[in-house]
Structure formats: C-alpha cells, structure tokens
Amino acid sequence: MRAMFGLLKERLESGEDAVLVTVVASTGSIPREAGARMLVTRQGRLRGTIGGGA
C-alpha cells in the first residue's frame, strides 16, 4: 500500500494528474477485496488493479 502512495506522490510532484482508486466496500462476489488499489493517470496509465482480469 505504501508503494502505491509513493507512486501517486511522484506523479503529482511531476505535475501529472492522477487518482488513486480504492475499493472501500462491496456486496456479492467480487474479484478483489476491500482495500484493493489502482493508480490511474490522465494519460491512461495504470498501476495495480481492482479487477479480476476476465
């Protein structure tokens, strides 16, 4: 988790727009648990995943 915050910090300090997506709750069957994170930049670059890859 700390690594993802570090990546977000680097992106923001370089002037790049980015958001950190976090699963906070769910119902039913899901591919990732609460707390899963993914970094998404305005340019469409992704780090991590909140999906199951299907």
PDB file of N, H, CA, C and O in Angstrom:
ATOM      1  N   MET A   1       0.831  -1.186   0.000  1.00  0.00           N
ATOM      2  CA  MET A   1       0.000   0.000   0.000  1.00  0.00           C
ATOM      3  C   MET A   1       0.875   1.248   0.000  1.00  0.00           C
ATOM      4  O   MET A   1       0.584   2.195  -0.731  1.00  0.00           O
ATOM      5  N   ARG A   2       1.927   1.274   0.792  1.00  0.00           N
ATOM      6  H   ARG A   2       2.164   0.504   1.385  1.00  0.00           H
ATOM      7  CA  ARG A   2       2.801   2.447   0.834  1.00  0.00           C
ATOM      8  C   ARG A   2       3.421   2.720  -0.534  1.00  0.00           C
ATOM      9  O   ARG A   2       3.621   3.874  -0.913  1.00  0.00           O
ATOM     10  N   ALA A   3       3.722   1.653  -1.272  1.00  0.00           N
ATOM     11  H   ALA A   3       3.559   0.716  -0.965  1.00  0.00           H
ATOM     12  CA  ALA A   3       4.306   1.823  -2.603  1.00  0.00           C
ATOM     13  C   ALA A   3       3.347   2.580  -3.521  1.00  0.00           C
ATOM     14  O   ALA A   3       3.784   3.418  -4.309  1.00  0.00           O
ATOM     15  N   MET A   4       2.062   2.299  -3.429  1.00  0.00           N
ATOM     16  H   MET A   4       1.707   1.618  -2.788  1.00  0.00           H
ATOM     17  CA  MET A   4       1.078   2.963  -4.275  1.00  0.00           C
ATOM     18  C   MET A   4       0.993   4.449  -3.927  1.00  0.00           C
ATOM     19  O   MET A   4       0.876   5.287  -4.821  1.00  0.00           O
ATOM     20  N   PHE A   5       1.052   4.779  -2.636  1.00  0.00           N
ATOM     21  H   PHE A   5       1.147   4.098  -1.910  1.00  0.00           H
ATOM     22  CA  PHE A   5       1.044   6.188  -2.233  1.00  0.00           C
ATOM     23  C   PHE A   5       2.309   6.890  -2.725  1.00  0.00           C
ATOM     24  O   PHE A   5       2.263   8.059  -3.109  1.00  0.00           O
ATOM     25  N   GLY A   6       3.434   6.180  -2.713  1.00  0.00           N
ATOM     26  H   GLY A   6       3.471   5.231  -2.402  1.00  0.00           H
ATOM     27  CA  GLY A   6       4.682   6.740  -3.223  1.00  0.00           C
ATOM     28  C   GLY A   6       4.592   7.045  -4.708  1.00  0.00           C
ATOM     29  O   GLY A   6       5.060   8.088  -5.163  1.00  0.00           O
ATOM     30  N   LEU A   7       3.988   6.131  -5.465  1.00  0.00           N
ATOM     31  H   LEU A   7       3.607   5.283  -5.095  1.00  0.00           H
ATOM     32  CA  LEU A   7       3.796   6.355  -6.903  1.00  0.00           C
ATOM     33  C   LEU A   7       2.887   7.553  -7.153  1.00  0.00           C
ATOM     34  O   LEU A   7       3.155   8.365  -8.039  1.00  0.00           O
ATOM     35  N   LEU A   8       1.818   7.664  -6.379  1.00  0.00           N
ATOM     36  H   LEU A   8       1.600   7.005  -5.659  1.00  0.00           H
ATOM     37  CA  LEU A   8       0.904   8.798  -6.521  1.00  0.00           C
ATOM     38  C   LEU A   8       1.645  10.100  -6.228  1.00  0.00           C
ATOM     39  O   LEU A   8       1.501  11.076  -6.965  1.00  0.00           O
ATOM     40  N   LYS A   9       2.416  10.120  -5.182  1.00  0.00           N
ATOM     41  H   LYS A   9       2.533   9.328  -4.583  1.00  0.00           H
ATOM     42  CA  LYS A   9       3.187  11.312  -4.808  1.00  0.00           C
ATOM     43  C   LYS A   9       4.142  11.713  -5.930  1.00  0.00           C
ATOM     44  O   LYS A   9       4.234  12.891  -6.273  1.00  0.00           O
ATOM     45  N   GLU A  10       4.848  10.746  -6.501  1.00  0.00           N
ATOM     46  H   GLU A  10       4.773   9.788  -6.222  1.00  0.00           H
ATOM     47  CA  GLU A  10       5.771  11.024  -7.606  1.00  0.00           C
ATOM     48  C   GLU A  10       5.040  11.635  -8.792  1.00  0.00           C
ATOM     49  O   GLU A  10       5.505  12.614  -9.376  1.00  0.00           O
ATOM     50  N   ARG A  11       3.900  11.062  -9.147  1.00  0.00           N
ATOM     51  H   ARG A  11       3.522  10.267  -8.673  1.00  0.00           H
ATOM     52  CA  ARG A  11       3.138  11.564 -10.295  1.00  0.00           C
ATOM     53  C   ARG A  11       2.681  13.003 -10.050  1.00  0.00           C
ATOM     54  O   ARG A  11       2.831  13.864 -10.917  1.00  0.00           O
ATOM     55  N   LEU A  12       2.126  13.256  -8.872  1.00  0.00           N
ATOM     56  H   LEU A  12       2.004  12.557  -8.168  1.00  0.00           H
ATOM     57  CA  LEU A  12       1.616  14.591  -8.573  1.00  0.00           C
ATOM     58  C   LEU A  12       2.744  15.614  -8.506  1.00  0.00           C
ATOM     59  O   LEU A  12       2.579  16.739  -8.978  1.00  0.00           O
ATOM     60  N   GLU A  13       3.878  15.250  -7.932  1.00  0.00           N
ATOM     61  H   GLU A  13       4.012  14.336  -7.548  1.00  0.00           H
ATOM     62  CA  GLU A  13       5.014  16.170  -7.844  1.00  0.00           C
ATOM     63  C   GLU A  13       5.593  16.492  -9.217  1.00  0.00           C
ATOM     64  O   GLU A  13       6.175  17.559  -9.410  1.00  0.00           O
ATOM     65  N   SER A  14       5.436  15.577 -10.172  1.00  0.00           N
ATOM     66  H   SER A  14       4.962  14.711 -10.016  1.00  0.00           H
ATOM     67  CA  SER A  14       5.935  15.830 -11.527  1.00  0.00           C
ATOM     68  C   SER A  14       4.931  16.632 -12.361  1.00  0.00           C
ATOM     69  O   SER A  14       5.195  16.942 -13.523  1.00  0.00           O
ATOM     70  N   GLY A  15       3.777  16.968 -11.766  1.00  0.00           N
ATOM     71  H   GLY A  15       3.563  16.716 -10.822  1.00  0.00           H
ATOM     72  CA  GLY A  15       2.768  17.758 -12.458  1.00  0.00           C
ATOM     73  C   GLY A  15       1.759  16.941 -13.236  1.00  0.00           C
ATOM     74  O   GLY A  15       0.926  17.501 -13.948  1.00  0.00           O
ATOM     75  N   GLU A  16       1.822  15.628 -13.112  1.00  0.00           N
ATOM     76  H   GLU A  16       2.499  15.173 -12.533  1.00  0.00           H
ATOM     77  CA  GLU A  16       0.897  14.748 -13.831  1.00  0.00           C
ATOM     78  C   GLU A  16      -0.370  14.554 -12.999  1.00  0.00           C
ATOM     79  O   GLU A  16      -0.293  14.321 -11.793  1.00  0.00           O
ATOM     80  N   ASP A  17      -1.533  14.650 -13.641  1.00  0.00           N
ATOM     81  H   ASP A  17      -1.595  14.839 -14.621  1.00  0.00           H
ATOM     82  CA  ASP A  17      -2.797  14.382 -12.955  1.00  0.00           C
ATOM     83  C   ASP A  17      -2.947  12.884 -12.742  1.00  0.00           C
ATOM     84  O   ASP A  17      -2.691  12.094 -13.651  1.00  0.00           O
ATOM     85  N   ALA A  18      -3.362  12.494 -11.540  1.00  0.00           N
ATOM     86  H   ALA A  18      -3.570  13.136 -10.802  1.00  0.00           H
ATOM     87  CA  ALA A  18      -3.549  11.074 -11.233  1.00  0.00           C
ATOM     88  C   ALA A  18      -4.543  10.934 -10.091  1.00  0.00           C
ATOM     89  O   ALA A  18      -4.705  11.837  -9.270  1.00  0.00           O
ATOM     90  N   VAL A  19      -5.206   9.782 -10.058  1.00  0.00           N
ATOM     91  H   VAL A  19      -5.075   9.049 -10.725  1.00  0.00           H
ATOM     92  CA  VAL A  19      -6.122   9.470  -8.960  1.00  0.00           C
ATOM     93  C   VAL A  19      -5.794   8.085  -8.423  1.00  0.00           C
ATOM     94  O   VAL A  19      -5.290   7.225  -9.146  1.00  0.00           O
ATOM     95  N   LEU A  20      -6.083   7.887  -7.164  1.00  0.00           N
ATOM     96  H   LEU A  20      -6.492   8.586  -6.577  1.00  0.00           H
ATOM     97  CA  LEU A  20      -5.912   6.591  -6.531  1.00  0.00           C
ATOM     98  C   LEU A  20      -7.303   6.018  -6.284  1.00  0.00           C
ATOM     99  O   LEU A  20      -8.080   6.570  -5.504  1.00  0.00           O
ATOM    100  N   VAL A  21      -7.610   4.912  -6.949  1.00  0.00           N
ATOM    101  H   VAL A  21      -6.979   4.464  -7.582  1.00  0.00           H
ATOM    102  CA  VAL A  21      -8.907   4.242  -6.821  1.00  0.00           C
ATOM    103  C   VAL A  21      -8.777   3.180  -5.738  1.00  0.00           C
ATOM    104  O   VAL A  21      -7.841   2.381  -5.761  1.00  0.00           O
ATOM    105  N   THR A  22      -9.712   3.167  -4.787  1.00  0.00           N
ATOM    106  H   THR A  22     -10.472   3.817  -4.768  1.00  0.00           H
ATOM    107  CA  THR A  22      -9.668   2.206  -3.686  1.00  0.00           C
ATOM    108  C   THR A  22     -11.035   1.559  -3.506  1.00  0.00           C
ATOM    109  O   THR A  22     -12.041   2.262  -3.410  1.00  0.00           O
ATOM    110  N   VAL A  23     -11.085   0.237  -3.458  1.00  0.00           N
ATOM    111  H   VAL A  23     -10.267  -0.333  -3.535  1.00  0.00           H
ATOM    112  CA  VAL A  23     -12.326  -0.472  -3.143  1.00  0.00           C
ATOM    113  C   VAL A  23     -12.543  -0.323  -1.639  1.00  0.00           C
ATOM    114  O   VAL A  23     -11.715  -0.763  -0.842  1.00  0.00           O
ATOM    115  N   VAL A  24     -13.658   0.300  -1.254  1.00  0.00           N
ATOM    116  H   VAL A  24     -14.331   0.657  -1.902  1.00  0.00           H
ATOM    117  CA  VAL A  24     -13.924   0.506   0.170  1.00  0.00           C
ATOM    118  C   VAL A  24     -14.962  -0.461   0.724  1.00  0.00           C
ATOM    119  O   VAL A  24     -14.959  -0.746   1.921  1.00  0.00           O
ATOM    120  N   ALA A  25     -15.845  -0.969  -0.122  1.00  0.00           N
ATOM    121  H   ALA A  25     -15.847  -0.738  -1.095  1.00  0.00           H
ATOM    122  CA  ALA A  25     -16.865  -1.923   0.319  1.00  0.00           C
ATOM    123  C   ALA A  25     -17.426  -2.627  -0.910  1.00  0.00           C
ATOM    124  O   ALA A  25     -17.279  -2.146  -2.034  1.00  0.00           O
ATOM    125  N   SER A  26     -18.064  -3.756  -0.689  1.00  0.00           N
ATOM    126  H   SER A  26     -18.184  -4.146   0.223  1.00  0.00           H
ATOM    127  CA  SER A  26     -18.668  -4.484  -1.803  1.00  0.00           C
ATOM    128  C   SER A  26     -19.789  -5.374  -1.293  1.00  0.00           C
ATOM    129  O   SER A  26     -19.912  -5.627  -0.095  1.00  0.00           O
ATOM    130  N   THR A  27     -20.599  -5.840  -2.229  1.00  0.00           N
ATOM    131  H   THR A  27     -20.499  -5.634  -3.202  1.00  0.00           H
ATOM    132  CA  THR A  27     -21.613  -6.838  -1.923  1.00  0.00           C
ATOM    133  C   THR A  27     -21.532  -7.910  -2.994  1.00  0.00           C
ATOM    134  O   THR A  27     -21.189  -7.619  -4.140  1.00  0.00           O
ATOM    135  N   GLY A  28     -21.838  -9.120  -2.640  1.00  0.00           N
ATOM    136  H   GLY A  28     -22.116  -9.356  -1.709  1.00  0.00           H
ATOM    137  CA  GLY A  28     -21.789 -10.205  -3.608  1.00  0.00           C
ATOM    138  C   GLY A  28     -20.374 -10.660  -3.896  1.00  0.00           C
ATOM    139  O   GLY A  28     -19.445 -10.379  -3.139  1.00  0.00           O
ATOM    140  N   SER A  29     -20.228 -11.361  -4.994  1.00  0.00           N
ATOM    141  H   SER A  29     -20.983 -11.589  -5.609  1.00  0.00           H
ATOM    142  CA  SER A  29     -18.939 -11.914  -5.391  1.00  0.00           C
ATOM    143  C   SER A  29     -18.135 -10.871  -6.167  1.00  0.00           C
ATOM    144  O   SER A  29     -18.621 -10.321  -7.155  1.00  0.00           O
ATOM    145  N   ILE A  30     -16.921 -10.602  -5.726  1.00  0.00           N
ATOM    146  H   ILE A  30     -16.527 -11.049  -4.923  1.00  0.00           H
ATOM    147  CA  ILE A  30     -16.057  -9.637  -6.403  1.00  0.00           C
ATOM    148  C   ILE A  30     -14.659 -10.229  -6.557  1.00  0.00           C
ATOM    149  O   ILE A  30     -14.267 -11.095  -5.775  1.00  0.00           O
ATOM    150  N   PRO A  31     -13.893  -9.767  -7.565  1.00  0.00           N
ATOM    151  CA  PRO A  31     -12.551 -10.315  -7.771  1.00  0.00           C
ATOM    152  C   PRO A  31     -11.512  -9.806  -6.777  1.00  0.00           C
ATOM    153  O   PRO A  31     -10.495 -10.468  -6.575  1.00  0.00           O
ATOM    154  N   ARG A  32     -11.736  -8.648  -6.149  1.00  0.00           N
ATOM    155  H   ARG A  32     -12.563  -8.110  -6.313  1.00  0.00           H
ATOM    156  CA  ARG A  32     -10.769  -8.089  -5.202  1.00  0.00           C
ATOM    157  C   ARG A  32     -11.487  -7.661  -3.934  1.00  0.00           C
ATOM    158  O   ARG A  32     -12.664  -7.303  -3.958  1.00  0.00           O
ATOM    159  N   GLU A  33     -10.763  -7.703  -2.837  1.00  0.00           N
ATOM    160  H   GLU A  33      -9.806  -7.994  -2.818  1.00  0.00           H
ATOM    161  CA  GLU A  33     -11.325  -7.368  -1.535  1.00  0.00           C
ATOM    162  C   GLU A  33     -11.250  -5.859  -1.275  1.00  0.00           C
ATOM    163  O   GLU A  33     -10.560  -5.127  -1.985  1.00  0.00           O
ATOM    164  N   ALA A  34     -11.972  -5.412  -0.245  1.00  0.00           N
ATOM    165  H   ALA A  34     -12.532  -6.006   0.331  1.00  0.00           H
ATOM    166  CA  ALA A  34     -11.882  -4.015   0.176  1.00  0.00           C
ATOM    167  C   ALA A  34     -10.427  -3.700   0.495  1.00  0.00           C
ATOM    168  O   ALA A  34      -9.724  -4.504   1.107  1.00  0.00           O
ATOM    169  N   GLY A  35      -9.989  -2.529   0.077  1.00  0.00           N
ATOM    170  H   GLY A  35     -10.561  -1.876  -0.420  1.00  0.00           H
ATOM    171  CA  GLY A  35      -8.604  -2.122   0.273  1.00  0.00           C
ATOM    172  C   GLY A  35      -7.760  -2.247  -0.981  1.00  0.00           C
ATOM    173  O   GLY A  35      -6.656  -1.705  -1.032  1.00  0.00           O
ATOM    174  N   ALA A  36      -8.258  -2.957  -2.006  1.00  0.00           N
ATOM    175  H   ALA A  36      -9.155  -3.397  -1.964  1.00  0.00           H
ATOM    176  CA  ALA A  36      -7.520  -3.073  -3.272  1.00  0.00           C
ATOM    177  C   ALA A  36      -7.391  -1.681  -3.886  1.00  0.00           C
ATOM    178  O   ALA A  36      -8.330  -0.886  -3.840  1.00  0.00           O
ATOM    179  N   ARG A  37      -6.220  -1.390  -4.464  1.00  0.00           N
ATOM    180  H   ARG A  37      -5.457  -2.035  -4.501  1.00  0.00           H
ATOM    181  CA  ARG A  37      -5.962  -0.059  -5.009  1.00  0.00           C
ATOM    182  C   ARG A  37      -5.440  -0.124  -6.441  1.00  0.00           C
ATOM    183  O   ARG A  37      -4.835  -1.106  -6.872  1.00  0.00           O
ATOM    184  N   MET A  38      -5.703   0.976  -7.162  1.00  0.00           N
ATOM    185  H   MET A  38      -6.194   1.774  -6.812  1.00  0.00           H
ATOM    186  CA  MET A  38      -5.214   1.117  -8.526  1.00  0.00           C
ATOM    187  C   MET A  38      -4.947   2.598  -8.777  1.00  0.00           C
ATOM    188  O   MET A  38      -5.773   3.443  -8.435  1.00  0.00           O
ATOM    189  N   LEU A  39      -3.807   2.913  -9.366  1.00  0.00           N
ATOM    190  H   LEU A  39      -3.135   2.226  -9.644  1.00  0.00           H
ATOM    191  CA  LEU A  39      -3.449   4.284  -9.724  1.00  0.00           C
ATOM    192  C   LEU A  39      -3.770   4.495 -11.198  1.00  0.00           C
ATOM    193  O   LEU A  39      -3.387   3.685 -12.042  1.00  0.00           O
ATOM    194  N   VAL A  40      -4.475   5.587 -11.507  1.00  0.00           N
ATOM    195  H   VAL A  40      -4.785   6.244 -10.821  1.00  0.00           H
ATOM    196  CA  VAL A  40      -4.857   5.900 -12.882  1.00  0.00           C
ATOM    197  C   VAL A  40      -4.428   7.331 -13.190  1.00  0.00           C
ATOM    198  O   VAL A  40      -4.751   8.255 -12.443  1.00  0.00           O
ATOM    199  N   THR A  41      -3.690   7.515 -14.304  1.00  0.00           N
ATOM    200  H   THR A  41      -3.428   6.764 -14.910  1.00  0.00           H
ATOM    201  CA  THR A  41      -3.283   8.861 -14.705  1.00  0.00           C
ATOM    202  C   THR A  41      -4.196   9.382 -15.801  1.00  0.00           C
ATOM    203  O   THR A  41      -4.910   8.616 -16.448  1.00  0.00           O
ATOM    204  N   ARG A  42      -4.167  10.683 -16.001  1.00  0.00           N
ATOM    205  H   ARG A  42      -3.587  11.306 -15.476  1.00  0.00           H
ATOM    206  CA  ARG A  42      -4.976  11.297 -17.056  1.00  0.00           C
ATOM    207  C   ARG A  42      -4.619  10.721 -18.428  1.00  0.00           C
ATOM    208  O   ARG A  42      -5.472  10.640 -19.312  1.00  0.00           O
ATOM    209  N   GLN A  43      -3.370  10.326 -18.600  1.00  0.00           N
ATOM    210  H   GLN A  43      -2.677  10.391 -17.882  1.00  0.00           H
ATOM    211  CA  GLN A  43      -2.915   9.761 -19.865  1.00  0.00           C
ATOM    212  C   GLN A  43      -3.335   8.304 -20.039  1.00  0.00           C
ATOM    213  O   GLN A  43      -3.057   7.700 -21.075  1.00  0.00           O
ATOM    214  N   GLY A  44      -4.003   7.736 -19.035  1.00  0.00           N
ATOM    215  H   GLY A  44      -4.229   8.227 -18.194  1.00  0.00           H
ATOM    216  CA  GLY A  44      -4.497   6.370 -19.142  1.00  0.00           C
ATOM    217  C   GLY A  44      -3.543   5.307 -18.635  1.00  0.00           C
ATOM    218  O   GLY A  44      -3.803   4.114 -18.794  1.00  0.00           O
ATOM    219  N   ARG A  45      -2.440   5.722 -18.025  1.00  0.00           N
ATOM    220  H   ARG A  45      -2.229   6.691 -17.895  1.00  0.00           H
ATOM    221  CA  ARG A  45      -1.514   4.735 -17.460  1.00  0.00           C
ATOM    222  C   ARG A  45      -2.104   4.164 -16.179  1.00  0.00           C
ATOM    223  O   ARG A  45      -2.707   4.885 -15.385  1.00  0.00           O
ATOM    224  N   LEU A  46      -1.923   2.865 -15.988  1.00  0.00           N
ATOM    225  H   LEU A  46      -1.432   2.280 -16.633  1.00  0.00           H
ATOM    226  CA  LEU A  46      -2.477   2.159 -14.833  1.00  0.00           C
ATOM    227  C   LEU A  46      -1.365   1.479 -14.056  1.00  0.00           C
ATOM    228  O   LEU A  46      -0.401   0.985 -14.640  1.00  0.00           O
ATOM    229  N   ARG A  47      -1.502   1.457 -12.737  1.00  0.00           N
ATOM    230  H   ARG A  47      -2.286   1.859 -12.263  1.00  0.00           H
ATOM    231  CA  ARG A  47      -0.623   0.679 -11.864  1.00  0.00           C
ATOM    232  C   ARG A  47      -1.533  -0.010 -10.860  1.00  0.00           C
ATOM    233  O   ARG A  47      -2.369   0.637 -10.228  1.00  0.00           O
ATOM    234  N   GLY A  48      -1.376  -1.305 -10.714  1.00  0.00           N
ATOM    235  H   GLY A  48      -0.697  -1.830 -11.227  1.00  0.00           H
ATOM    236  CA  GLY A  48      -2.251  -2.067  -9.840  1.00  0.00           C
ATOM    237  C   GLY A  48      -3.540  -2.412 -10.558  1.00  0.00           C
ATOM    238  O   GLY A  48      -3.718  -2.097 -11.735  1.00  0.00           O
ATOM    239  N   THR A  49      -4.443  -3.068  -9.829  1.00  0.00           N
ATOM    240  H   THR A  49      -4.298  -3.324  -8.873  1.00  0.00           H
ATOM    241  CA  THR A  49      -5.731  -3.436 -10.419  1.00  0.00           C
ATOM    242  C   THR A  49      -6.778  -3.603  -9.323  1.00  0.00           C
ATOM    243  O   THR A  49      -6.462  -3.966  -8.190  1.00  0.00           O
ATOM    244  N   ILE A  50      -8.017  -3.333  -9.678  1.00  0.00           N
ATOM    245  H   ILE A  50      -8.274  -3.038 -10.599  1.00  0.00           H
ATOM    246  CA  ILE A  50      -9.131  -3.639  -8.783  1.00  0.00           C
ATOM    247  C   ILE A  50     -10.043  -4.669  -9.437  1.00  0.00           C
ATOM    248  O   ILE A  50     -11.119  -4.969  -8.920  1.00  0.00           O
ATOM    249  N   GLY A  51      -9.613  -5.208 -10.575  1.00  0.00           N
ATOM    250  H   GLY A  51      -8.739  -4.964 -10.995  1.00  0.00           H
ATOM    251  CA  GLY A  51     -10.401  -6.191 -11.314  1.00  0.00           C
ATOM    252  C   GLY A  51      -9.829  -7.584 -11.199  1.00  0.00           C
ATOM    253  O   GLY A  51      -8.803  -7.806 -10.555  1.00  0.00           O
ATOM    254  N   GLY A  52     -10.506  -8.511 -11.829  1.00  0.00           N
ATOM    255  H   GLY A  52     -11.340  -8.331 -12.352  1.00  0.00           H
ATOM    256  CA  GLY A  52     -10.076  -9.900 -11.793  1.00  0.00           C
ATOM    257  C   GLY A  52      -9.397 -10.367 -13.064  1.00  0.00           C
ATOM    258  O   GLY A  52      -8.905 -11.494 -13.123  1.00  0.00           O
ATOM    259  N   GLY A  53      -9.359  -9.523 -14.081  1.00  0.00           N
ATOM    260  H   GLY A  53      -9.758  -8.608 -14.034  1.00  0.00           H
ATOM    261  CA  GLY A  53      -8.669  -9.861 -15.311  1.00  0.00           C
ATOM    262  C   GLY A  53      -9.474 -10.685 -16.302  1.00  0.00           C
ATOM    263  O   GLY A  53      -8.908 -11.188 -17.273  1.00  0.00           O
ATOM    264  N   ALA A  54     -10.772 -10.840 -16.091  1.00  0.00           N
ATOM    265  H   ALA A  54     -11.231 -10.431 -15.303  1.00  0.00           H
ATOM    266  CA  ALA A  54     -11.582 -11.644 -17.009  1.00  0.00           C
ATOM    267  C   ALA A  54     -12.008 -10.852 -18.211  1.00  0.00           C
ATOM    268  O   ALA A  54     -12.697 -11.378 -19.085  1.00  0.00           O
TER     269      ALA A  54
END
